[in-house]
Amino acid sequence: MCRGSRRLVLSERRFAETAYGLFTVHPEPDFRVLLDVCRGLGSYCRHMRISIVAGLAALLVGCSNTVAPEQVSPTLSRVQADLDAAVAGGVSGMIATLSIDGREHTRTAGVADRASNAPIPADPAQQVRIGSVSKSFVAAILLQLVADGNVRLDEPVATYLPEALTGFEVTVRQILQHRSGLPEFSGDPEIDEYRAALTGRTMTPADELAIALRHPAQFAPGAKFAYTNTNYLVAAMLIERVSGRAYADVLQDRIIRPLGLVRTYLPGTGDTGIRGPHPKAYATFDGVRTDVTRVEPSIPWAAGAMVSVGAEVNRYFMALLSGAVVPVPLLDEMLATQPMAEGSPMSYGLGIMSADLPCGARYFGHFGGISGFLTVAGATRDGRAVTFTWTESPAQEPDVVALLGRALCP
């Protein structure tokens, strides 16, 4: 989002048009995921109408604490080779966390700190900024509010935020689909989360929306797709208005706490560091590689400021596709993706991307870029999930189709 990391923002958009993705959805719920999500969360699960009793026997029969080495090792070897190749190509570091048949596997390459040359450890789990993967969380919460009867997808946003979008007749569905035509705020010189952290400058969502609305609409609502951070700025503002609470608190109560994501959070204004163990992130300014780990989170806010670890991002996507986050009828709408561009293999639904992997599996997930960090994440219903994070923008676009295929295809 910052000027120095504009290359990452552009990388997001190119990934959106060229990358392949995550999840094949089976008609039966994944009871292992539901049990893991619901354990100890009775009231929330009842609210989401999740029932795991019918599948308990199926869960227990044949359940094992181990995965045969011959099933896992080839995948892990392929992924490690990809990480090593990225570092050999000049990236400071890279992390991959795979969830395969209920087990977590983390592989790393490169250094956590270029000054000390300390390697990135696999344990403890490393927190990273997940950038626009945050958008999927925004969409899921908004769809929960739709399920509760508090929001209607095809209602104009102005119904809920009458003062916010004067002159823009866009619907809730269109902002979640990136088909609203709203102007982009993140390309403005004022939107620079790295330099804002250096100077102590903060912004409010209203400040950023005002910056966006200085510019004309990109196109008529619904006319086409354009990946635009303003859409998710508005979506989170809508959540705050309807719920009467801060977005970070709603996120905590509706997704983070119910799913047990103890190392996942949305930093508050002024919380420029990363709270837990983490690698440093780097970007190059005027030919000088610079530590850009500290950023001002009020700049990307709900559209891109979340911090997490790979295993918890994986857990979120697996839970989402199981119906444990968004009720199934609305989940179907969320996953009803449309092409992002003519001829592109990538499609976009309501806060989620999809495409076909080389092995025929269907991918659903998201990616995100923010100062120094680039994340590609997703999962499949056959027991596989992966989160990749680069700690520096690669000199050349990685082959994301091949990368995800080697991690998610058996």
C-alpha positions as CSV (number, residue, x, y, z in Angstrom):
1,M,0.0,0.0,0.0
2,C,2.9,2.4,0.6
3,R,4.7,4.1,-2.3
4,G,7.8,2.1,-1.6
5,S,5.8,-1.1,-1.7
6,R,3.7,-0.1,-4.7
7,R,5.4,-2.9,-6.5
8,L,3.8,-5.4,-4.1
9,V,0.4,-3.8,-4.7
10,L,1.0,-4.2,-8.4
11,S,2.1,-7.8,-7.8
12,E,-1.2,-8.5,-6.0
13,R,-3.0,-7.4,-9.1
14,R,-0.9,-9.4,-11.5
15,F,-1.2,-12.4,-9.2
16,A,-5.0,-11.9,-9.3
17,E,-4.9,-12.2,-13.1
18,T,-2.4,-15.0,-13.5
19,A,-2.4,-17.1,-10.3
20,Y,-4.2,-20.3,-9.7
21,G,-5.7,-21.3,-6.4
22,L,-7.2,-23.4,-3.6
23,F,-10.1,-25.7,-2.6
24,T,-12.3,-28.5,-4.1
25,V,-15.7,-28.4,-2.2
26,H,-17.3,-31.8,-1.4
27,P,-21.0,-32.1,-0.7
28,E,-20.3,-33.6,2.7
29,P,-18.9,-31.3,5.5
30,D,-15.4,-32.0,6.8
31,F,-16.1,-33.2,10.3
32,R,-12.5,-33.1,11.4
33,V,-12.4,-29.4,10.6
34,L,-15.8,-28.8,12.3
35,L,-14.8,-30.7,15.4
36,D,-11.6,-28.8,15.7
37,V,-13.4,-25.5,15.2
38,C,-16.3,-26.2,17.5
39,R,-14.5,-27.9,20.4
40,G,-15.3,-25.7,23.4
41,L,-17.3,-23.2,21.3
42,G,-20.8,-24.5,21.8
43,S,-22.7,-21.3,21.8
44,Y,-21.0,-20.0,18.7
45,C,-21.5,-23.3,16.8
46,R,-25.2,-23.2,17.7
47,H,-25.4,-19.7,16.4
48,M,-23.8,-20.8,13.1
49,R,-26.1,-23.9,13.1
50,I,-23.2,-26.3,12.9
51,S,-23.9,-29.9,13.9
52,I,-21.0,-32.4,14.1
53,V,-22.9,-35.2,15.9
54,A,-23.9,-37.0,12.7
55,G,-20.3,-37.1,11.5
56,L,-18.6,-38.1,14.8
57,A,-18.5,-41.8,14.1
58,A,-17.0,-41.2,10.7
59,L,-14.4,-39.0,12.3
60,L,-13.3,-41.6,14.8
61,V,-13.2,-44.6,12.5
62,G,-9.8,-44.9,11.0
63,C,-8.6,-41.7,12.5
64,S,-4.8,-41.7,13.0
65,N,-2.2,-39.4,14.6
66,T,0.3,-40.1,11.8
67,V,0.5,-39.7,8.1
68,A,2.4,-42.2,6.0
69,P,5.8,-40.8,5.1
70,E,5.4,-41.7,1.5
71,Q,2.2,-39.6,1.3
72,V,3.8,-36.5,2.8
73,S,7.5,-36.4,2.0
74,P,7.2,-35.9,-1.8
75,T,5.0,-32.8,-1.2
76,L,7.3,-31.4,1.4
77,S,10.3,-32.0,-0.8
78,R,8.8,-30.2,-3.7
79,V,7.8,-27.3,-1.5
80,Q,11.2,-27.0,0.1
81,A,12.8,-27.0,-3.3
82,D,10.5,-24.1,-4.3
83,L,11.5,-22.1,-1.1
84,D,15.2,-22.8,-1.7
85,A,14.9,-21.6,-5.3
86,A,13.2,-18.3,-4.2
87,V,16.0,-17.6,-1.8
88,A,18.6,-18.5,-4.5
89,G,16.9,-16.0,-6.7
90,G,17.5,-13.2,-4.2
91,V,14.6,-13.2,-1.8
92,S,15.6,-12.7,1.9
93,G,13.3,-15.5,3.1
94,M,10.3,-17.6,2.5
95,I,8.0,-19.7,4.7
96,A,5.5,-22.4,3.7
97,T,3.0,-24.0,6.1
98,L,1.1,-27.0,4.9
99,S,-1.9,-28.7,6.5
100,I,-2.1,-32.3,5.3
101,D,-4.6,-34.8,6.7
102,G,-4.8,-32.9,10.0
103,R,-1.1,-32.4,10.5
104,E,0.9,-29.2,10.2
105,H,4.2,-29.0,8.4
106,T,6.4,-25.8,8.2
107,R,9.3,-25.4,5.9
108,T,11.5,-22.3,5.6
109,A,14.4,-20.9,3.6
110,G,16.5,-17.8,3.9
111,V,17.2,-15.5,6.9
112,A,14.9,-13.9,9.4
113,D,17.4,-11.0,9.8
114,R,19.9,-10.0,7.2
115,A,22.1,-8.3,9.7
116,S,22.6,-11.4,11.8
117,N,22.0,-14.0,9.1
118,A,19.9,-15.9,11.6
119,P,17.8,-18.5,9.6
120,I,14.0,-18.3,9.7
121,P,13.0,-21.0,12.3
122,A,10.1,-23.4,11.6
123,D,9.4,-23.4,15.4
124,P,8.1,-21.3,17.0
125,A,5.6,-20.4,14.3
126,Q,6.5,-17.1,12.7
127,Q,3.9,-14.2,12.6
128,V,3.8,-12.3,9.3
129,R,1.6,-9.6,7.8
130,I,-0.9,-11.3,5.5
131,G,-1.9,-8.2,3.5
132,S,-5.1,-8.6,1.5
133,V,-5.8,-12.1,2.7
134,S,-7.5,-9.9,5.4
135,K,-10.2,-9.1,2.8
136,S,-11.6,-12.7,3.0
137,F,-12.2,-12.1,6.7
138,V,-14.1,-8.9,6.0
139,A,-16.3,-10.6,3.5
140,A,-17.0,-13.6,5.8
141,I,-18.1,-11.2,8.6
142,L,-20.3,-9.2,6.2
143,L,-21.9,-12.5,5.0
144,Q,-22.6,-13.5,8.7
145,L,-24.4,-10.2,9.1
146,V,-26.4,-11.1,5.9
147,A,-27.3,-14.4,7.5
148,D,-28.4,-12.6,10.7
149,G,-30.7,-10.5,8.6
150,N,-28.9,-7.2,9.3
151,V,-27.5,-6.6,5.8
152,R,-28.8,-7.5,2.3
153,L,-26.3,-8.3,-0.4
154,D,-28.1,-6.5,-3.2
155,E,-29.0,-3.4,-1.2
156,P,-27.2,-0.2,-2.0
157,V,-24.4,0.6,0.4
158,A,-26.0,4.0,0.9
159,T,-28.8,2.3,2.8
160,Y,-26.3,1.6,5.6
161,L,-23.7,4.4,5.0
162,P,-25.9,7.2,3.5
163,E,-23.2,9.9,4.0
164,A,-20.2,7.9,2.8
165,L,-20.7,7.3,-0.9
166,T,-22.7,10.3,-2.2
167,G,-23.2,9.9,-5.9
168,F,-22.1,6.3,-6.0
169,E,-25.0,3.8,-6.4
170,V,-23.2,0.6,-5.6
171,T,-24.5,-2.5,-3.8
172,V,-23.0,-4.6,-1.0
173,R,-22.4,-7.5,-3.4
174,Q,-20.6,-5.3,-5.9
175,I,-18.1,-4.0,-3.3
176,L,-17.3,-7.6,-2.2
177,Q,-16.9,-8.7,-5.8
178,H,-14.6,-5.7,-6.7
179,R,-17.2,-4.7,-9.3
180,S,-18.3,-1.4,-7.8
181,G,-16.2,0.9,-9.9
182,L,-15.2,2.9,-6.8
183,P,-11.9,4.8,-7.2
184,E,-8.8,3.4,-5.6
185,F,-7.3,5.1,-2.5
186,S,-4.1,3.1,-2.1
187,G,-2.4,4.7,-5.1
188,D,-2.3,8.1,-3.5
189,P,1.1,9.4,-2.3
190,E,-0.5,9.9,1.2
191,I,-1.1,6.2,1.5
192,D,2.3,4.9,2.7
193,E,2.2,2.6,5.7
194,Y,5.9,2.3,6.0
195,R,6.8,6.0,6.0
196,A,3.7,6.7,8.2
197,A,5.2,4.4,10.8
198,L,8.5,6.4,10.6
199,T,6.8,9.7,11.2
200,G,4.0,8.6,13.6
201,R,1.3,9.6,11.1
202,T,-2.0,7.7,11.3
203,M,-5.2,7.8,9.3
204,T,-8.9,7.0,9.8
205,P,-11.1,5.1,7.4
206,A,-13.0,8.3,6.7
207,D,-9.7,10.0,5.8
208,E,-8.9,7.3,3.3
209,L,-12.3,7.2,1.8
210,A,-12.2,11.0,1.3
211,I,-8.9,10.5,-0.6
212,A,-10.5,7.9,-2.8
213,L,-13.5,10.1,-3.6
214,R,-11.3,12.9,-4.9
215,H,-11.2,10.8,-8.0
216,P,-14.0,9.8,-10.5
217,A,-15.5,6.3,-10.6
218,Q,-13.4,3.8,-12.5
219,F,-16.5,2.5,-14.4
220,A,-20.2,2.0,-14.0
221,P,-21.2,-0.3,-11.1
222,G,-21.2,-3.9,-12.2
223,A,-19.6,-3.2,-15.5
224,K,-16.4,-5.2,-14.9
225,F,-13.9,-6.4,-12.3
226,A,-11.2,-4.1,-10.8
227,Y,-9.3,-5.1,-7.7
228,T,-9.7,-2.1,-5.5
229,N,-8.8,-1.7,-1.8
230,T,-11.5,1.0,-1.4
231,N,-14.2,-1.7,-1.7
232,Y,-13.0,-3.4,1.5
233,L,-12.4,-0.1,3.3
234,V,-16.1,0.5,2.7
235,A,-17.1,-3.0,3.6
236,A,-15.4,-2.8,7.0
237,M,-17.0,0.7,7.6
238,L,-20.4,-0.9,6.9
239,I,-19.7,-3.7,9.4
240,E,-18.9,-1.1,12.0
241,R,-22.1,0.9,11.3
242,V,-24.4,-2.1,11.3
243,S,-22.8,-3.8,14.4
244,G,-22.2,-0.5,16.3
245,R,-18.8,-1.8,17.2
246,A,-15.1,-1.4,16.1
247,Y,-14.2,-3.7,13.2
248,A,-11.3,-5.3,15.2
249,D,-13.7,-6.3,18.0
250,V,-16.2,-7.8,15.6
251,L,-13.4,-9.7,13.9
252,Q,-12.2,-11.0,17.2
253,D,-15.7,-12.2,18.4
254,R,-16.9,-13.6,15.1
255,I,-13.9,-15.3,13.6
256,I,-10.6,-15.1,15.6
257,R,-11.9,-16.4,19.0
258,P,-14.4,-19.0,17.6
259,L,-11.7,-20.5,15.4
260,G,-9.1,-20.4,18.1
261,L,-6.7,-18.2,16.1
262,V,-4.6,-17.2,19.1
263,R,-1.7,-15.7,17.0
264,T,-4.0,-13.8,14.6
265,Y,-4.9,-10.2,15.1
266,L,-5.7,-6.9,13.5
267,P,-3.2,-4.4,14.9
268,G,-4.6,-1.1,16.3
269,T,-3.6,2.4,15.3
270,G,0.0,3.0,16.3
271,D,0.8,-0.7,16.9
272,T,3.6,-0.7,14.3
273,G,5.5,-3.8,15.3
274,I,4.7,-7.5,15.1
275,R,3.9,-8.9,18.6
276,G,5.3,-12.5,18.3
277,P,8.3,-14.2,16.8
278,H,8.7,-13.0,13.2
279,P,11.1,-12.6,10.4
280,K,12.0,-9.1,9.2
281,A,10.6,-7.9,5.9
282,Y,12.5,-6.0,3.3
283,A,12.0,-3.7,0.4
284,T,14.4,-1.8,-1.9
285,F,14.3,2.0,-2.0
286,D,16.7,3.7,-4.4
287,G,18.8,0.6,-4.7
288,V,19.1,0.2,-0.9
289,R,17.5,-2.9,0.7
290,T,15.6,-1.6,3.8
291,D,13.9,-3.2,6.8
292,V,10.2,-2.4,6.4
293,T,8.8,-4.7,9.1
294,R,7.3,-1.8,11.0
295,V,4.2,-0.2,9.4
296,E,1.3,1.9,10.5
297,P,-1.7,-0.5,10.5
298,S,-4.3,2.3,10.3
299,I,-3.3,2.8,6.6
300,P,-4.2,-0.7,5.2
301,W,-6.6,-1.3,8.1
302,A,-9.2,-4.0,7.5
303,A,-8.3,-4.3,3.8
304,G,-4.7,-5.5,4.6
305,A,-3.3,-5.1,8.0
306,M,-3.9,-8.4,9.7
307,V,-1.0,-10.5,11.2
308,S,-1.1,-14.3,11.5
309,V,0.8,-17.5,11.2
310,G,0.5,-20.0,8.4
311,A,-1.2,-22.7,10.3
312,E,-4.0,-20.3,11.4
313,V,-4.5,-19.0,8.0
314,N,-4.9,-22.6,6.8
315,R,-7.3,-23.3,9.6
316,Y,-9.4,-20.3,8.6
317,F,-9.7,-21.3,5.0
318,M,-10.5,-25.0,5.8
319,A,-13.2,-23.9,8.3
320,L,-14.6,-21.4,5.8
321,L,-15.1,-24.1,3.2
322,S,-16.6,-26.5,5.7
323,G,-19.4,-24.1,6.4
324,A,-18.2,-23.3,9.9
325,V,-17.7,-19.6,9.3
326,V,-20.3,-18.6,6.7
327,P,-23.6,-20.6,6.5
328,V,-23.8,-22.9,3.5
329,P,-26.4,-21.1,1.4
330,L,-24.4,-17.9,1.6
331,L,-21.1,-19.8,1.3
332,D,-22.4,-20.9,-2.1
333,E,-22.8,-17.3,-3.1
334,M,-19.4,-16.4,-1.7
335,L,-17.8,-19.2,-3.9
336,A,-19.8,-18.3,-7.0
337,T,-16.8,-16.8,-8.7
338,Q,-16.6,-14.8,-12.0
339,P,-13.5,-14.3,-14.2
340,M,-11.3,-11.4,-13.1
341,A,-10.2,-10.6,-16.6
342,E,-10.9,-12.0,-20.1
343,G,-8.7,-15.0,-20.6
344,S,-7.6,-15.1,-17.0
345,P,-7.6,-18.5,-15.2
346,M,-8.4,-16.6,-12.0
347,S,-11.9,-15.8,-10.8
348,Y,-13.2,-13.8,-7.8
349,G,-16.3,-14.3,-5.7
350,L,-17.2,-12.5,-2.5
351,G,-13.8,-11.9,-0.9
352,I,-12.3,-15.1,-2.3
353,M,-10.4,-16.2,-5.4
354,S,-10.7,-19.4,-7.2
355,A,-9.2,-21.3,-10.1
356,D,-8.4,-24.9,-11.3
357,L,-5.2,-26.5,-10.3
358,P,-3.2,-28.6,-12.8
359,C,-4.4,-31.8,-11.0
360,G,-8.1,-30.8,-11.5
361,A,-8.6,-29.7,-7.9
362,R,-10.5,-26.4,-7.4
363,Y,-8.7,-23.6,-5.5
364,F,-10.3,-21.1,-3.2
365,G,-8.3,-18.6,-1.2
366,H,-6.6,-15.2,-1.3
367,F,-3.3,-13.6,-1.6
368,G,-1.9,-10.4,-0.1
369,G,0.9,-7.9,-0.5
370,I,2.0,-5.3,2.0
371,S,5.4,-3.7,2.8
372,G,8.0,-6.5,2.5
373,F,5.5,-9.4,2.8
374,L,3.7,-11.3,0.1
375,T,1.3,-14.1,1.0
376,V,-0.5,-16.7,-1.1
377,A,-2.9,-18.9,0.9
378,G,-5.6,-21.5,0.4
379,A,-6.7,-25.1,0.9
380,T,-8.6,-28.1,-0.5
381,R,-11.4,-30.1,1.0
382,D,-9.4,-33.3,0.6
383,G,-7.3,-32.3,3.6
384,R,-4.6,-30.0,2.1
385,A,-4.0,-26.3,2.8
386,V,-1.0,-24.1,2.3
387,T,0.2,-20.6,3.2
388,F,3.3,-19.2,1.4
389,T,4.9,-16.0,2.6
390,W,7.8,-14.2,1.0
391,T,9.6,-11.7,3.2
392,E,10.7,-9.6,0.2
393,S,9.2,-9.0,-3.2
394,P,10.8,-11.4,-5.7
395,A,12.6,-9.9,-8.6
396,Q,10.4,-11.9,-11.0
397,E,6.9,-13.0,-10.6
398,P,6.8,-16.6,-9.2
399,D,4.9,-19.2,-11.1
400,V,2.1,-19.4,-8.6
401,V,0.1,-22.0,-10.6
402,A,3.0,-24.4,-10.4
403,L,3.8,-23.4,-6.8
404,L,0.3,-24.1,-5.5
405,G,0.0,-27.2,-7.6
406,R,3.1,-28.7,-6.1
407,A,1.8,-28.0,-2.6
408,L,-1.9,-28.8,-3.0
409,C,-2.0,-31.5,-5.6
410,P,-1.3,-35.1,-4.3
